[in-house]
Amino acid sequence: MPATSKACAPCRHQKKRCNGSCEVADLFPASRYDEFQNAQRHFGVSNMHGIIRAVDPEMRKQAAKSILMEGNIRRRDPVHGCLGVARRLRWEIRSCEKQLEDANRRLSLLRQRDWELKRL
């Protein structure tokens, strides 16, 4: 197995030797290299390191996960990215709310008919 395959994703990208003790090795493991590539195309390696350094240490793992997720989303939708996902989800929520309102309206009508039939 080549030495570069053991390097964390940022070291592998920068073609550096990595013994696993660099500050981002646990945040961007070699197994997530493709996701790292997507993120670095969007943010750049330097900016990714800056974002990670700016976050509280206990939140760094979540920040790295968020960076990778945004990179993947940006790869699938280069124009709208995360905003496109948020808009699509908002549309789906509104659609479901309208369906729920329709179902409740129909249920109310059926209950009213049932009550009127029982009254007769």
N, C-alpha and C positions, 0 to 999 in steps of 0.2 A: 504494500500500500504506500503510495507516494506521501512524502511529508506534507505537501500542500493540502491533501485531503483531510488532515487532522487539524489544520489551522481553523480558527474561528472565521466566520464569514467576512468580517472587515479585513482581517489579515490576509485571507485568501484573495480577496478583491485587490488589495494593494500589493499582492505578491511578497508578503513579508513572512518571516518565520514566526510561528506562534507556538508557545509552549502551553497555552491555555491559561496563563496567568495574567494576560492583558485585561484591562478594566472592563471590556465589553464581551469577553469570551462567553460568559454565561448568558448574556442578553441576546447575542446573535451567534448561535452555534453553527457549526459547519453544515449541519443537517438542514438548516433553513437558508442556505446560500441563495437559492433562486428568489426567495421572498426578499432577502437582503438586496439582491440586484434590483428588484422592482423599486424598493424604497430608495436606494441610492440614486437611481435615475431621477427620482422626483425631488429628493431633498439634497443629495450630495453627502458624501461621507463626512466631511468636515461639519456640516450643519447637523447631521445626525449625532455626532459626538457632542456638539454644543448643546443640543436639546437634552441629551442624556445627562450631561454635566449640570445643566440648569435645574434639573428635577431633584427633589429630595431623594436620598438614597433608598428609602423604603418604597418609593414609587417608580423607580427606574425600570423594573421588570415590566410593569404595566405600560410605561411610556414606550419601551422598546416594542412591546406587543402592538401598541397603537400605531407606531411608525410602520411596522411591517404590514399591518392591516391596511393602512392608507396607501402604501405603495402597491399592494395587490389590487385594491379598488381602482387606483389611478391607472394601473395597467389595463384593466378591463374596460374602463371608461375614461379615456384620457381627457375628454372635454369637461365633463361634469364632476368626476371623481366622487368624493364622499357626499357632496351636495346633491348629486344625482340620486344616490342611494337614499338620502334623507327625504328628498322630494317624492321618490317612488313609494317609500314606506308611509309618508304622510297621505298620499293619494289612496293607498290600500286601506289605511285606517279610516279615512273619510268614507270610502266605499263600503266598508264593513259597518260603519255607524249608520249609513243610509239603509243598508239591508236590515239591520237590527230595528231601526225605526219602522220600516215597512212591515216587518214580522210582528212587532208589537201592535201596530195599527190593525193588522188583520186579526190578531188574537183578541184585541179589544172588541172588534166587530163581532167575532164569533161568540165571545162571552155575552155580549149584549143580545144577540139573537137567541142564544141558549136561555138566557134569563127571561126574554119575552115569550119564548115557547113554553117554558115552565109556568109562567104566569097565566097563560091561556089554559 
